[in-house]
Amino acid sequence: MKQMIVHYFGKKYKASMTVELTLLMPLILGVFLFLLFTMYYLHDITAIQKGCETALTRGMLERNDKAARAEMEKALEEIRLLGIWDIDRKAVVGKDRVSVSVSGIMRIREGLFLKLIRGSYSYEKDEEARRVDEVVYLRSHGR
């Protein structure tokens, strides 16, 4: 039985090596793409958590409920994500509590195998509002 010889750029290779690489390359590319999508997903989850914590901190420190809600919504709008997400943001300000929730689904363009990859995430946090009143001076300024 003769071995098949393939010529690439002036070098001779056995044909079995070409067949092995043909079977191996989709596996290598698949693992690489999986790691890439996982990195995007983990980055976005971390950005969502940081944005929620920032919104809570801003909302806890405001004295006025309306200003607290505006600051929280502004912080939630500032969340920057790498992936394409359908996201719902909600900020609730009560008399002594503030809460924030973000939920969404990461959309990935459909392809042959990409229909199987779909990431969803939900984050909710509730904190006590630590509202600080204006400073009242005990001593009079005039002498």
C-alpha positions as CSV (number, residue, x, y, z in Angstrom):
1,M,0.0,0.0,0.0
2,K,1.4,3.3,-1.0
3,Q,1.5,6.3,1.3
4,M,-0.1,9.4,0.0
5,I,2.4,12.4,0.0
6,V,1.0,16.0,0.0
7,H,3.2,18.9,-1.0
8,Y,2.8,22.2,0.8
9,F,5.3,25.1,0.2
10,G,7.9,22.8,-1.1
11,K,7.8,20.4,1.9
12,K,6.4,16.8,1.8
13,Y,3.9,15.7,4.4
14,K,2.1,12.5,4.9
15,A,-1.6,12.7,4.1
16,S,-2.6,11.3,7.5
17,M,-1.3,14.5,9.2
18,T,-3.6,16.5,7.0
19,V,-6.6,14.4,8.0
20,E,-5.7,14.6,11.7
21,L,-5.5,18.4,11.6
22,T,-8.7,18.6,9.7
23,L,-10.4,16.7,12.6
24,L,-8.5,18.6,15.3
25,M,-8.9,22.2,14.2
26,P,-12.7,22.5,14.7
27,L,-12.2,21.2,18.3
28,I,-9.4,23.7,18.9
29,L,-11.5,26.6,17.5
30,G,-14.6,25.5,19.4
31,V,-12.7,25.5,22.7
32,F,-11.2,29.0,21.9
33,L,-14.6,30.4,21.0
34,F,-16.1,28.9,24.2
35,L,-13.4,30.6,26.3
36,L,-13.9,33.9,24.5
37,F,-17.7,33.9,25.1
38,T,-17.1,32.9,28.7
39,M,-14.8,35.8,29.2
40,Y,-17.3,38.2,27.7
41,Y,-20.0,36.8,30.0
42,L,-17.9,36.9,33.1
43,H,-16.8,40.5,32.4
44,D,-20.5,41.6,31.9
45,I,-21.6,39.9,35.1
46,T,-18.9,41.7,37.0
47,A,-19.9,45.0,35.4
48,I,-23.5,44.4,36.4
49,Q,-22.6,43.7,40.0
50,K,-20.3,46.8,40.2
51,G,-23.0,49.0,38.7
52,C,-25.6,47.7,41.2
53,E,-23.3,48.3,44.1
54,T,-22.5,51.8,42.9
55,A,-26.3,52.5,42.5
56,L,-26.9,51.3,46.0
57,T,-24.2,53.5,47.5
58,R,-25.4,56.6,45.6
59,G,-29.0,55.9,46.7
60,M,-28.1,55.3,50.3
61,L,-26.3,58.6,50.7
62,E,-28.9,60.9,49.2
63,R,-31.3,62.7,51.7
64,N,-34.2,63.1,49.2
65,D,-36.0,60.1,47.8
66,K,-36.4,61.7,44.4
67,A,-32.7,62.6,44.2
68,A,-31.8,59.1,45.4
69,R,-33.9,57.4,42.7
70,A,-32.3,59.7,40.0
71,E,-28.8,58.9,41.2
72,M,-29.5,55.2,41.3
73,E,-31.0,55.2,37.8
74,K,-28.1,57.2,36.5
75,A,-25.6,54.7,38.0
76,L,-27.6,51.8,36.4
77,E,-27.5,53.5,33.0
78,E,-23.8,53.9,33.2
79,I,-23.2,50.1,33.2
80,R,-21.1,49.3,30.1
81,L,-21.3,45.8,28.8
82,L,-19.2,44.0,26.1
83,G,-21.9,41.6,25.0
84,I,-25.4,42.4,23.5
85,W,-27.9,42.1,26.4
86,D,-31.6,42.5,26.7
87,I,-31.5,44.0,30.2
88,D,-34.1,45.3,32.7
89,R,-33.0,47.7,35.4
90,K,-35.0,48.7,38.4
91,A,-34.3,51.0,41.4
92,V,-36.6,51.2,44.3
93,V,-36.3,53.8,47.0
94,G,-38.2,53.5,50.3
95,K,-38.3,55.5,53.5
96,D,-35.5,53.5,55.1
97,R,-34.5,50.9,52.4
98,V,-33.1,51.1,48.9
99,S,-33.0,48.2,46.5
100,V,-31.8,47.6,43.0
101,S,-32.3,44.7,40.6
102,V,-30.9,44.0,37.2
103,S,-31.8,41.0,35.0
104,G,-31.1,40.2,31.5
105,I,-30.3,37.7,28.7
106,M,-27.1,37.8,26.7
107,R,-27.9,37.5,23.0
108,I,-25.6,35.8,20.7
109,R,-26.1,35.8,17.0
110,E,-27.5,32.6,15.8
111,G,-25.3,30.2,13.9
112,L,-24.8,26.5,13.5
113,F,-24.0,25.7,17.1
114,L,-24.4,29.2,18.7
115,K,-28.1,28.6,19.3
116,L,-27.0,26.4,22.2
117,I,-25.1,29.2,23.9
118,R,-27.3,31.5,25.9
119,G,-26.4,33.4,29.0
120,S,-28.9,34.9,31.5
121,Y,-28.2,36.7,34.7
122,S,-30.1,38.3,37.5
123,Y,-28.8,40.4,40.4
124,E,-30.8,41.8,43.3
125,K,-29.7,43.7,46.4
126,D,-31.5,45.4,49.2
127,E,-29.8,47.7,51.7
128,E,-30.7,50.0,54.6
129,A,-30.7,53.6,53.7
130,R,-28.1,55.5,55.7
131,R,-29.5,59.0,55.3
132,V,-27.6,61.7,57.0
133,D,-29.3,64.9,58.1
134,E,-27.8,68.3,57.6
135,V,-25.2,69.3,60.1
136,V,-26.7,71.3,63.0
137,Y,-24.1,73.6,64.8
138,L,-24.4,73.6,68.5
139,R,-22.4,76.7,69.0
140,S,-23.4,80.0,67.6
141,H,-21.1,81.7,65.2
142,G,-21.5,85.2,66.7
143,R,-19.8,86.0,70.0
